Amino acid sequence: MSRVAVVTGGGSGMGEAICRQLAGAGRRVAVLDINAEAADRVAGAVAAAGGTAVAVAVDVSDRGAIEAALAEVRSSLGPVEIMVTSAGIEGFEDFLAITPEAWDRMMAVNLTGTFHCLQAAVPDMVEAGWGRIVTISSSSAQSGTRRMSHYVASKGGVIAFTKALALDLAPHGITVNTIPPGVIDTPMMRRPIASGTMNVDAVIARAPLGRLGTPEDIAVTCGFLCSEEAGYITGQQINVNGGWYV
C-alpha cells in the first residue's frame, strides 16, 4: 500500500537512507531537511529510481515552519501516515563549557523538534486510525558518553517521550518506537572522527560485529517498523548497534 511518509533530516546520512528505503517499499516520501539543496538532491534521487518524493526545507525547531511544511506535504502527497524523526545535531564539550545557548539549541532541535513534528503530524494518523512513528535516538542515551551531556540528555528525552507517546497513541492504531543507533558512518559522525575527538578504532573494538554501522543498517530496521506487518510492536527501543553493550 502506498502511504505518505515524512522523514526529517532526510537530506543526508541515516535520514537519506530511510527515505530511499521507504520509497523502495512504495511509500510516497517527503524529504524534510534544514538544507534545501540536500533535500532536493535526495528527492530527485528517489524520483529517478521510480519513486515519489517531495523536498521541503525546514528547521524542526520552528513550530510555525513545521506546520507550513506539513501543509505543503499534504497538498503534494496527502495526509501523513508515517513519520520518522531523524533530524538532529550533536556536540562535544566539557560540561562546564556548555553555554545555556548551546544547551537550549540542542534541546530545541533534538527533543523539542521531535515534539513539534509529531504533534503536527499525529492528527492525520488519528483520523486515519493508523500510523507509524519512529524516532531516532542514540545509544549514547543508554550508556552515557563523555563530553556530550547536553546531547545525551536530549536523546534520553527522545527515548522517554517515545515510550509515553506509545501509550497515548495505541488506542488510535498508531505505533511509536525508537531506534537508538550505535556509531553509524554518517557525515555527522565523520566530523568528530576527523577532528580526533572520537577514536574510531576504539569504537570499532567495542562492537562485537567489528565495524561501524551504516545508514542502511538503520534504514532497513526503520522500514520494518513502518510496515503493515509491525503493527504489534510499540513503545520499544530497537537497538541497532552491532552488539554494542549499553
C-alpha positions as CSV (number, residue, x, y, z in Angstrom):
1,M,0.0,0.0,0.0
2,S,1.3,3.5,-0.9
3,R,1.3,5.6,2.2
4,V,2.7,9.1,2.9
5,A,5.9,9.0,4.9
6,V,7.7,12.1,6.3
7,V,11.4,11.9,7.2
8,T,13.1,14.7,9.0
9,G,16.8,15.1,8.5
10,G,16.2,13.3,5.2
11,G,18.9,15.1,3.3
12,S,21.9,13.0,4.4
13,G,23.1,10.1,6.5
14,M,20.5,7.9,8.2
15,G,17.6,10.1,7.1
16,E,18.6,9.8,3.4
17,A,18.9,6.0,3.7
18,I,15.5,5.9,5.4
19,C,13.9,8.0,2.6
20,R,15.3,5.6,0.0
21,Q,14.2,2.5,2.0
22,L,10.7,3.8,2.4
23,A,10.4,4.9,-1.2
24,G,11.6,1.4,-2.3
25,A,8.7,0.0,-0.3
26,G,6.3,2.1,-2.3
27,R,5.8,4.9,0.2
28,R,5.3,8.5,-1.1
29,V,8.2,10.3,0.7
30,A,8.5,13.8,2.0
31,V,12.2,14.7,2.5
32,L,12.4,17.3,5.2
33,D,15.8,18.9,5.9
34,I,17.2,22.3,7.0
35,N,19.5,22.1,3.9
36,A,17.2,22.7,0.9
37,E,19.8,21.6,-1.6
38,A,20.3,18.3,0.2
39,A,16.6,17.7,0.4
40,D,16.2,18.4,-3.3
41,R,19.1,16.0,-4.1
42,V,17.5,13.1,-2.2
43,A,14.0,13.7,-3.5
44,G,15.5,13.8,-7.0
45,A,17.3,10.5,-6.5
46,V,14.1,8.9,-5.2
47,A,12.2,10.1,-8.3
48,A,15.0,9.0,-10.6
49,A,14.7,5.5,-9.1
50,G,11.0,5.4,-9.9
51,G,9.6,6.6,-6.5
52,T,7.5,9.5,-5.5
53,A,9.1,12.3,-3.3
54,V,8.9,15.9,-2.5
55,A,11.6,18.1,-0.8
56,V,10.8,20.6,1.9
57,A,13.3,22.8,3.6
58,V,12.5,23.3,7.3
59,D,14.1,23.9,10.7
60,V,12.4,21.4,13.0
61,S,12.9,23.7,16.0
62,D,10.5,26.2,14.4
63,R,6.9,25.2,15.1
64,G,5.4,27.5,12.5
65,A,7.8,26.3,9.8
66,I,6.9,22.7,10.7
67,E,3.2,23.4,10.4
68,A,3.7,25.0,7.0
69,A,5.9,22.2,5.8
70,L,3.3,19.6,6.6
71,A,0.7,21.6,4.9
72,E,2.8,21.5,1.8
73,V,3.3,17.7,2.2
74,R,-0.5,17.2,2.5
75,S,-1.1,19.4,-0.6
76,S,1.5,17.4,-2.6
77,L,1.2,13.9,-1.4
78,G,-1.7,13.6,1.1
79,P,-2.2,13.1,4.8
80,V,0.8,12.0,6.9
81,E,0.6,8.3,7.8
82,I,4.3,7.6,8.7
83,M,6.8,9.9,10.4
84,V,10.5,9.3,11.1
85,T,12.2,12.0,13.1
86,S,15.9,11.7,12.1
87,A,16.8,15.4,12.2
88,G,19.4,16.1,14.9
89,I,22.6,17.8,16.0
90,E,25.5,16.7,18.2
91,G,28.2,18.4,20.1
92,F,31.3,17.6,22.1
93,E,32.0,20.0,25.0
94,D,33.2,19.7,28.6
95,F,30.2,20.1,30.9
96,L,31.3,23.4,32.4
97,A,31.9,24.8,28.9
98,I,28.3,24.2,27.7
99,T,26.6,27.5,27.5
100,P,22.9,27.9,28.1
101,E,22.5,28.8,24.4
102,A,24.2,25.6,23.4
103,W,22.0,23.6,25.8
104,D,18.9,25.2,24.5
105,R,19.7,24.7,20.9
106,M,20.5,21.0,21.5
107,M,17.1,20.6,23.1
108,A,15.3,22.7,20.6
109,V,16.4,20.5,17.7
110,N,16.7,17.0,19.1
111,L,13.9,16.9,21.7
112,T,11.5,19.8,21.1
113,G,11.9,19.4,17.4
114,T,10.7,15.8,17.7
115,F,7.7,17.0,19.7
116,H,6.8,19.7,17.1
117,C,7.0,17.3,14.2
118,L,4.9,14.6,15.9
119,Q,2.3,16.9,17.3
120,A,1.8,18.4,13.9
121,A,1.5,15.1,12.1
122,V,-0.4,12.9,14.6
123,P,-3.9,14.3,13.8
124,D,-3.7,12.8,10.3
125,M,-2.9,9.4,11.8
126,V,-5.7,9.7,14.4
127,E,-8.2,10.5,11.7
128,A,-7.0,7.5,9.6
129,G,-6.9,5.1,12.6
130,W,-3.4,4.0,11.5
131,G,0.1,5.4,11.9
132,R,3.7,4.5,12.3
133,I,6.2,6.7,14.2
134,V,9.9,6.0,14.5
135,T,12.1,8.4,16.5
136,I,15.9,8.2,16.0
137,S,17.5,8.5,19.5
138,S,21.0,7.3,20.4
139,S,22.8,4.5,22.2
140,S,24.7,7.4,24.0
141,A,21.4,8.0,25.9
142,Q,21.6,4.4,27.1
143,S,25.2,4.3,28.2
144,G,26.2,7.9,28.6
145,T,29.1,9.5,26.7
146,R,31.8,11.8,27.9
147,R,31.7,15.5,26.8
148,M,28.2,15.0,25.4
149,S,25.9,15.6,28.4
150,H,23.6,18.0,26.5
151,Y,23.3,15.7,23.5
152,V,22.8,12.6,25.8
153,A,20.1,14.5,27.8
154,S,18.3,15.4,24.6
155,K,18.3,11.9,23.2
156,G,17.4,10.4,26.6
157,G,14.4,12.7,26.4
158,V,13.5,11.3,23.0
159,I,13.5,7.7,24.4
160,A,11.3,8.6,27.3
161,F,9.0,10.7,25.1
162,T,8.7,7.8,22.7
163,K,7.6,5.4,25.4
164,A,5.0,7.8,26.8
165,L,3.6,8.7,23.4
166,A,3.2,5.0,22.5
167,L,0.8,4.6,25.4
168,D,-1.2,7.7,24.4
169,L,-1.5,6.7,20.7
170,A,-2.0,2.9,20.9
171,P,-5.8,3.3,21.1
172,H,-5.7,5.0,17.7
173,G,-3.9,2.3,15.9
174,I,-0.6,4.2,15.9
175,T,2.7,2.6,16.9
176,V,5.6,4.6,18.3
177,N,9.1,3.1,18.5
178,T,12.6,4.4,18.8
179,I,15.9,3.3,17.2
180,P,19.0,4.2,19.3
181,P,21.8,3.8,16.7
182,G,25.3,2.8,17.7
183,V,28.1,4.6,15.9
184,I,27.0,5.0,12.4
185,D,29.2,6.1,9.5
186,T,27.4,9.3,8.6
187,P,28.6,12.8,7.7
188,M,27.8,14.0,11.2
189,M,29.8,11.2,12.7
190,R,32.8,11.7,10.4
191,R,33.4,15.2,11.8
192,P,34.5,14.1,15.3
193,I,36.4,11.3,13.8
194,A,38.3,13.7,11.5
195,S,39.0,16.1,14.3
196,G,40.3,13.5,16.6
197,T,37.5,13.9,19.1
198,M,36.5,10.3,18.5
199,N,38.8,7.4,18.2
200,V,37.2,5.2,15.6
201,D,39.5,2.2,16.2
202,A,38.4,2.2,19.9
203,V,34.8,2.5,18.8
204,I,35.0,-0.5,16.4
205,A,36.8,-2.5,19.1
206,R,33.7,-2.2,21.4
207,A,31.3,-3.5,18.7
208,P,31.2,-7.4,18.6
209,L,30.5,-7.2,14.9
210,G,33.7,-5.3,14.4
211,R,32.6,-2.4,12.2
212,L,30.9,0.9,12.2
213,G,27.2,0.8,11.3
214,T,25.9,2.0,8.0
215,P,22.9,4.3,7.4
216,E,21.3,1.3,5.6
217,D,21.5,-0.8,8.8
218,I,19.2,1.8,10.4
219,A,17.0,2.2,7.3
220,V,16.1,-1.5,7.0
221,T,15.1,-1.6,10.6
222,C,13.1,1.6,10.3
223,G,11.4,0.2,7.2
224,F,10.2,-2.8,9.1
225,L,8.9,-0.7,12.0
226,C,7.0,1.4,9.5
227,S,5.4,-1.6,7.7
228,E,2.0,-3.1,7.9
229,E,3.5,-6.2,9.5
230,A,4.9,-4.3,12.5
231,G,1.5,-3.5,14.0
232,Y,2.1,-5.3,17.3
233,I,5.4,-3.5,18.2
234,T,5.1,-0.3,20.0
235,G,6.9,1.6,22.8
236,Q,10.1,-0.3,22.1
237,Q,13.8,0.6,21.8
238,I,15.1,-1.4,18.8
239,N,18.9,-1.3,19.3
240,V,20.9,-1.2,16.0
241,N,24.4,-1.1,17.3
242,G,26.4,-4.1,16.2
243,G,26.1,-5.8,19.5
244,W,27.5,-2.8,21.5
245,Y,26.7,-3.5,25.2
246,V,24.9,-0.5,26.7
